[in-house]
């Protein structure tokens, strides 16, 4: 058996090293996604609504099929390996794969053969073809989720990271040329479906890569010895963890789809707009949501690392270590998402003009400014859900999200129907929803952990540095815009904001040497920053 100190060093390195690997991969994915979505948004024009509605339905079915299963598998594999039960981990994977293939197949059949009905439910009958083209992706992603969960539970984030990059590249190198071809030959109405086809083929390539990784994985542990639990017991435990997580993710996706239909319906009924007029307004909102989702998407790097790390610590009775990991997770989350959300808020309209051009930039900018603030709370909810799942309280996020989601629908119904607000009511409802959910989640975690984090100490420093950064970003843009165009002004503002934020983080000593030691090369970074 390895010495305790060696194990500690490995666990720390694994947790933050895996987080760093995922963060880099997600950054690459987002760059690729921007290269894909920005021209797609421009090329599709108002037809982007068809793409967005099809993708919303896909997201719901993916969440129903797999949302909680990779996290559950990750937790069970991490626990089994922490206790030296390698055969148990492999058996859990096999059973999960059978289950997820079945669920993915059902979702595929529903999307493919029920595309017309699903599109009609969204109030966008033109999205049916895109829904059909996206159907096979659900099956691919369902199977891929099993292998991602297995590798994450083994503290190996590389396969997940690389597979995400492959998915993104598939969309770019396949989907974008197909859209260009469709528009070039005069088949503009089919262009959203061609864009979606890139998503499907990208997921198929990513699944193939995961299969290769699993086939070539190193054989660890003694598979000849050691008993495993009965299949029924493993499946019961697996479902007990996975179903609440799936319900949480599905609740979010279902509520988002209902909200999308509700918003477009209220625009048509309460404000007496035509379907084309509501589609035009919602296209601007959908473009803003693409940018707003950026901070929360980076939280996947945190959540896939925190679940196996905290679960493994709790499995061997190290509650103090689990509490320290939770505190460090929130601190890192705040340092990452506060400046991102604030930057999106203060530079909302310039960012929209940079990415999507002048059309509807003023409207989308106003919507994005509200969503920028909301993105901070969305990220906190995502991380909080992962922490609660690590502690075996996966039922709580379901109740929280259902309550907060219903509040969002109520706010949206009232505000979007108000002629003075219209489409602006939807981001306000989103903000209210996630402020409520984040507040409740943080209160639950404070009661749950052995040594609860001091939220004031965790969040105040990053918030202070972010405030200074936001003022500099706003001022730098407007000063630069006096002599430069929008694109260069945005780049100048972002550069100034990054420099000022890094300076404030170091000057305010928001990262201690103890926290940096949890990261790869942490001591060297601390020495470079001359931290005590």
N, C-alpha and C positions, 0 to 999 in steps of 0.2 A: 504494500500500500504506500502511496506517495506521502511525503511529509506534508503537514498541514500548511506550512508557509509556502511550499512550492505550489500546492493546490490553490492557495489564495492568489498567488501571483498569476497563475494561469487563468483563473476565473475572471480576475479583473481585466486582464489583457483581452480575454475572449469577449467579454461583455462590450467594452468600449471599442475594441478592435473591430468586432462585428458591426457595431453601430457605425463606425467610420466607413467600413466597406459599403454598407447599405447607403449611407449618406452620399458617398461619391457616385455610386451607381444611380441613385435617384437624381442627382444633379445632372448626370449625363442623359438620363431618360427625359428630364424636363427640357433640356436644351434640344434634344431630338424632337420632343413633343411640340416645342415652339416652332421649330423649323417645319413641322408637319401642319400644326393647327392654324398658324397664322396665314399661310397661303391658302389652306383649305377654306378658312373662314372667308377670305376675300374672293376666292374662285366660286364658292357656292352661293355667296350673297344671302338672300333671304331663304334659300333652300337649306341653309345651315340649320334651320329649325328642324327639318326632317332628320338630318344627321343627329342632332341633339336629342330629339325625342326617341329615336331608335336606340341610341346609346343609353338613355335613362332606363328603358325597358330591359336592356341587356344587363345593366348594373343591378337592377332588382333581382333578376333571375340568377345572376352569378352569386349575389349575396345569399339568396335562398339555397343555392346549390352548395356553396363552399365557404361562405364567409367565416363561420366559426370553426370549421374543421381543421385548417392548417394551424390555427392557434391552439386548438385542443390537442392535436397531434404533437405539436411542438412541446407543449407542457408535459404530456404523458411520456414522450421520448426522453425529455430532459430529466424527468423524475426517475424513469427506469434506469437511465445511464448513471445518474448520481448514486443509485443503489446497486450498480453493477449488474443489471438485468438486461443484457444485450438482446437475448432471444425474445424477451418481452417487447422490446422496442420494435424489432423486425416484425413480429406477429401483429402488433398494433398497426403498423404501416399496411400490411397486406389486407387486413380487415377494413381499414379506412379506404383503401383504394377501390375495393369492391363496392362499398357504400357510395362513394362519391361518383364513380362511373355511372351507377344507376341513377343518381339524382341529376347528374349532368345530361344524361340521355333524355330524361323526362323533360328537362328545360329546353333542350334542343328541339324536341318534337313539338312542344308548345309554341316556340318562336317560329318554327318553320311553317307549320300547318295552321297556326292561329295568327299569322302576321296581319291579315286584313282586320280582324277583330281588335287586335291590340292597337293598331294604328288608329282605328275609329275611336277607341276609348280615349286616346290622347288628343282627339280633336284635330288630327292631322293625317288624313287618309293617304297622303302622298308618301308617308314614311314606311309603308308596308314592304316595299322591295328591300329597303335598307335593313329592316328587321329580319327578313329571310336570309340575307347575305351574312348577317351577324350570328345567326343561330349556331353554326358549328363551333364558334369560338367558345360558347358556354361549356361544351363537352371537353374541349381541349384544356380550358382553364380549370375545370373541375379536377381532372386527372393531375394536372400540373400542381395544383394546390397541395395534394398529398405529398409529393416529393419535396416541395418547398418546406412544408411543416416538418418533415423528417430531418432534413438538413439543418433547419433552424434549431430544432431540439437537440441536435448534435453539435450546436454552436459553430456550424459551418455556414456562413452567410454568403459565401462566394457563388454557389450555384443559383441561389435566388437572385442575387444581384445581376449576374450575367444574363440570366433568362429574361429579366426585366428589360435589359438593354436590347436583347434580341427581339423582344416583342415590339419595342419602340421603333427599332430599325425596320422591322417588317412593315409597319404602318407607313413609314416614310418612303422606303425605296419601292414599295408596291402600290400603296394607296395613292400617293401624290401623282405619279405618272398616269395612273388610271383615271383620276379626276381630270387631269389635263387633256387626256385623250378623249374622254367623254364630252368635254366642252368644245374641243377642237372639231369633233365630227357632228356637232349639233345635237347631242343627246343630253342636254343639261338636266332634264328631269331625272335621269338615271345617275347623275353624278354623285349624289349622296350615297347611293348603294355601292358605287365603285370605291368611294372613300372608305366605307365600312369594310369592304372586302380586304383591304390592307390590314385591318385589325384582326380579321379572322386568320389570314395566312400568317401573320406575325405570331399569333398565339400557337399555331400549329408548329412553327419552327422552334419556338421556345420550349414546347413540350418535348420535341425530339431531343433537344439539348439536355433537358433534365433526365430523360431516359438514359442517355449516354453517360451522364454523370453518375447516376445510380449504378449502372452496370460496371463502371470503372472505379467505384468507391473502394477504399482500403477495407479489408476485412478486419474488424476489431472485435475483441472479446472472444470468449470460448462459447461457441454456439452448440457444442455437444452436451454441455452440462447446464444445469440451471432449469428449474421448472418455470412454466409460463401459466398465467391464469387462463381459465376457460374462455372460449370465444365470446360466449354470452356475457360474461362479467366484463371483459374488455370493452365490448360494444356498449354496454350499459354505462360504464364510466365515461367512455368516449362521447356518447350522446348527451350525458348529463352535463358535460363541459361545453360541448359544441352547440347544442340547441339554443341555450340562452345567448351565446355570443352571436349565433346566426340570427336570432330574433332581434338582437340589438341592431346589427348591421342591416338586416332586412327592414326593420322599422324605419331606419333612416332613409333607405332607398325608396321604400313604399311611400313614405311621407313626402319625399322629394318629388316622386312621380305624381302623387295626388296633388301636391302643391303646384307643379307645372301645369297640370290640367285645370286646376282651380283658378290659377292666375289668368290663363288664356280664356277660360270661360267667363270670368268676371269682367275681363276687358271687353268681351263680346256682348255680354248681357247688361251689366250695370252701366258701362260707358258707351254701349251701342256701336261698337266697332265691328267691322267685317272680319272674317277669318284671316284674310290677307293682311289687314292692318294689325291685328293682334300678333300674327306671325312675325311681322316686321319689328314690332316692339320687343317681342320675346327673343328675336335673334340678337338684338343689342344686349339684352340681359344675359343670354346664354354665352355670348362672347366675354362679358364681364365675369361670369362665373368661372370660366376657364382660368382666368388669372387669379381669382379669389381662392381657387382650390390649391394653388401652388404651395403655400406654407403647410397646410394640413397634409399634403402628399409626402412632404419630407418627414413627417412624424412616423411613417412606416419604418424608417430606419431605427427609431427609438422603440416602437412597440414590438417589433419582431425580435429585438434584443432583450428587452426587459422581461418578457414573459418567461422564457426558459431560464434566465439568470436568477430571477426572484423565486421561481418555482423550485429550482434546484437548491437554492439556499434554504428555503422553507422545508424541503424534503429531508434535509439532514439536521433540522432543528436550529439553524442559524438565523434567528429572527432579527438580531441586531444588524447583521449584514444586509438582510432584505430591506430593512428600514433605511440604511445608508444608501443603498442602490435607488430606492424610491426618491429620496431627497435629491440625490445627484441627478436623477432623471428629470425631475421637475426643473432643477436649476439650468440644466443644459437646454431643456425645452424652451424655457423663458428666454435664454440668451439667443436662441435661434429664431423663435417665432415673433417675439415682440418687435424687433426691427423690421422684419419682413412685412408684418401686418401694417405697421405704421408707415413704412415706405410706400406700400400699395395705396394707402389712404391719402397721403399728401401729394402723391404724384399720379393719382388715378387717371385723370384726363390725358396728361402727356403720355402715359404708358399706353393707353388705348390708341391714341393717335399714332404712336410709334409702331404698334403691332398690327393694327387693323385699318389704319388710314383715317381720313377725316369723316367718313360717313358715320353718322350717329355717335361721333366721339364725345360730344358734350353730354348726351343722354347716358351713354355707357359709362362715362367718367363719373357722373353723379352716383350711379348705381354702384360702381366699383368702390367709391370712397367709403360707402357704408359697409360693403362686404369686406373691405380691408380690415376694419375693426373686428368684424364678425369672425374673420379667419383666425384670429388669435384664440378666441374661445372654442372654435371648432377643434383646433390643435390640442388645447388643454383637455377637451372631452375625449379625444382619441387616445391620448396618453393615459388619462384616468381610467378609461375602460380597460386598457391593458394591465394596469396595476391591479384593479379589482379582480380581473380574471386570474392573475397570478396568485392572488390570495384565495382563490376558490369561490369568490363572490360574483360569479358571472351572471347571476340572476338580477343583480341590482341595476346594471346599465340598461337592461331592457325596460324596466319600469321608469327609469329616469328619462330615457329617450322617447318613450311613448307619451309621457306627460308633457315633455317639452315640445315634441312634435305637434301634439294636439293644440298647444298654445300657439305655435307658429301658424297653423292652419286658420285658427280663429282670428289672429291678428291680420293675416293676409286677406281673409275674406272681407273684413271691415275696411282695411286701408286701401286695398286695390280697387274696391268698389267706390272709393271716394274720388270724385273727379279732380280734386285738388292734388291728389297724390298719384293715382293710377298705378303704373308699373313700379313706381318708387316704393310702394307699400310692401312689395315682396322682400327686398333686402332688409327692410326694417323688421319684418317678421322673422327672418333668418337670424338677425342679430339678437332679438329677444329670446328666441328658442335656445341658442347656444350659451348665452349668458346665464340663463336659468339652469341648463343642464350642467355647465361647468361649476356653478356655485354648489349645486347639490352633490356632485361627484367629489369635489374637494372636501366637503364636510364629511362625507362617508369615509373617505380615506384617512382623514384626521382621527376618526374614531377607531379605525381598523388596525392601523400600524402600531407596532410595539413602541416605537419612538417617532411620533408623528412629526412631520416637517413643520417648521415655523414658516408659514406662507409669507408673512411680511418680509422676513429676511431673504427668502428664496426669490420673491418677485420684485421687491422694491428696487434693488440695485439695477437689474436689467431694465425696469420701467424708467428709471431715472436716466440711464444711458440712452435709452430709446427716445425719450423726449428731446434730449439734446441733439441726437442724430436727426430727428424729424424736422426740427427747426432749421438745421443746416441744409437738409435736402430741399426743403421748400424754398429757402432763400437762395440757394445755389442755382436752382432751376430758373427762378424768375430773373436773377441777375444775368445768367448765361443767355437767357432767351432774348435779352435786349440786343445782343450782337450775333447770336447763333440761331440756327434752326432748331426745330423741336427735337430731332434725333440726337444731335450733339449735346443739347441742353440736358436731356434726360441722362445721357451717359456721364456728363460732368456732375450732375446732381448725385447720381448713384456712387460715383467714385469718391466725391467729397463725403457722402454719408458713411461709406465703409471706413474711410480713414478716420473720421471723427468717432465712429462707434468703437472701433478697435482701440483707439487712444483712450476713450472713456472707460472701456472695460478694464484696460491695464491700469489706468490712473486710479480708478475706484477700487481696484483689487477685487474684482468680482469673481475671479477664479483663484482659489487658494492652491498652495502647493500640494496639500492633501488631496484635493479633487483632481489635480493634474496627474498625480501619481496613479490614479485609476485608469489613465489613458496610456496607450502605447507612446513611448518616448516622453512620458510626462515629466520626468525629472529634468531632462534636457530643455524642454520648453520652459519649465519653471526657472531654470538657471538663465535662460536667454532673456526672460522677462524680469529677472532679478527679484523674484518673489521671496519673501522671508520663509 
